C-alpha cells in the first residue's frame, strides 16, 4: 500500500516523464515485482518512487531496469553511492563528521568507513547518479545527485526532478536534502 501523497507525487512524476517522450516506458511494475526486488536487495522503495515505477518503468541504459537488468548490475547501482564515499576516503582524504578520529592505516580507515556507511540511509537509483532514499511510508524527499562526496539536489521532489532533468523545468531554490549523512555532503 502506498500513501496517498506518495502515490499522487509518483503518478504526477510518471505522467510528466511520459509527456516528454524522451524515454521508452514499459508497463509499470507489479506488486509481485516490487516484492521480489525489495526482498532480493533488502530495501523498500519510498512511496513516491514506488508509485512512479508502478505507473510505468522507464528503460534505457541510464534508468535502472528493475524488471530486466541483471542482479549484479542492479546491486552495483545500489552500492555506487557508498563506493564513491569509500573512493573519496582512500584517494581524497575524506572523513565523515561523527566518524571519530581517522585511523592512520588506510585498511583500518576503509573498514571504519564501511562500518559507518552501513548505518546511513540507503539511496535507491532513480536515473543515472540521481537517487531517492529508501523507505516505505516516506515520500517527497529531494532527488539527490551523488557523485562520490559531491551531493546536490536535482529537484525538490520526484516530480520537480523530472521537470528539471528532462524538460525546461526550473531549479528548486532552497531545496535541501532530508536524509541523514547525505545531507551533510551537499555542496
N, C-alpha and C positions, 0 to 999 in steps of 0.2 A: 504494500500500500504506500503510495506516495502522497505526501502532504499537499493540500490544495494549492498553497502558494508556490511550492516547488514544482508541482505539475504544470501550473499556469506559466511560470517562468520558463521551464524547459520546453513547453509546447510553443511558446512565442519565439524562443530562440531557434527552434527547429523550423518553424514557418518562415522566419526571416532568412535562414540559410537556404532553404528550398527556393525562395523567391529570387535569390541572387543567381541561381543557375550555374554556380561555379564548381560544383562537385556532384558526382553521382551519388544518389541517395537510395539505398536499398530499403526493403521493408524494415520496419522497426523491430527491435529485439523483443522477444517474448519473455514472459516471467521465467520459463524454464531456462532460457539462455542467460538471463541475469543471474539466476541461482547457480548455474554452472560456473560462470565467470567468478562470481563472488566467493564461491566455495574453493575453486581452483587456486585463486590468488589471495584469499584471506582478507578481503576488504568488502565494504558495502558502498555502492555509489551514493553520492548525495542525491537528494530528491530531484533537484532541477536537472542534474546530469542524467539521471535515470529516465526522466520524462522526455528529455531531448533525444536520447537513444531509442526510446520506445516509439517515438514519433517517426523516426527514420534513421538508419545507420549510414552516415557518410563514409564513403570508401574511396580512398586513393592512398598513395604512399605516406602522406603526412598525417592521415587520420588513423588512429588505432582501429583495426577491424576486429572487434571483439567476437565476431562470429567466425571469420575465416582465416585470421592470422595465426601463425604458429605460436604455441605456448611459449617457446623460448624467446621469440621476438617480443611478445607482449610482456613477459617477465623483465626483459631488458628495458623496455619503455617505462615500466613501473619503477625500476631501480635507478634510472638515469638521474633524477634529482639528487639522490643520496650519493651516487657515484661522482657527480660533479663536485659536491662538497668535499668528498674524500680526495679528489684530484687537487682541489684548492688547498687542502691540509698538507698534502705531500709536496706540491710544487709551488704553491703560492703563499705559504706561511699562514694560511687562515687558521684561526682557532675560535670556536664559538664562545660567546658570552655564557657564563654559567657552567662551563665545562671543567672548571678548576685550572690548575697550573698545567701547562702543556708539558708532557713528558719529553725528555731530551732525546730519547731514541725514537726514530721515525716509526719503527714497528709498534712501539707502545702508544705513540700518538695516534696512529691509524686504528689501533684496537680500541682506544678510548673514544675516538670519533665515531667508529661503527656502533659502539655501545650507545652513545648519546643519540645518534641518528635513528636507531631502532626505537627510540622513545618519542620521536617527534611525529606530528600528524602526517599520515601518508598522503602524497599527492597522486592524483589519477590523471593520466594524459587525456586532454581534450583534442588537441591538434598540435602537431609538431612539438615545440618546447613549452606549450601552454597547458596549465593544469588547474584542476579544482581539487579541494581537499575531499577525502573520502568521508563518508558518514551519513548513514540513513537518518532521516529526521532533520537534516540540515539542508539549507538552500540559500541562495542569494549571496554567496561569497564572491569576491572579485576573482576573475580568472588571472592566474599568475603566470608570467613569463619567467622561466627559470633556466638560466644558463650558468652552470657552476654555482657561484655565490652571488651572481648578479640577478636580482629579483625585481621585477617591475609589475605593475598592474596592466593587463591587457584590456580590461574592461571592468566596470563597476559590478557587473554580474554577467551571467552567460549570454543573455540577450544583447547587452551592451557590447560584449566582446565580439559577437558575430557581426554587429554593425561596424565595429572598429576594424576588424581583421579582413572582412570580406566585402565591405561596401564603403560608401563615402561617409561613414559614421563620424562621430565626434569622440574625442578622448574625454574620459570622465575626470574632470579636475577633482582632486581631493579623494579619489578612490583609494582606499587603504586596505591592505590585506588584513584578514581577520583570523588568520590561522597561526598558532604558535610556532616559534622558531623561524619560519619562513618570513614572517612579518618583520623580524629584526634585520633581515638581509636586504630589504627594499632600498634601492639606490635612488 
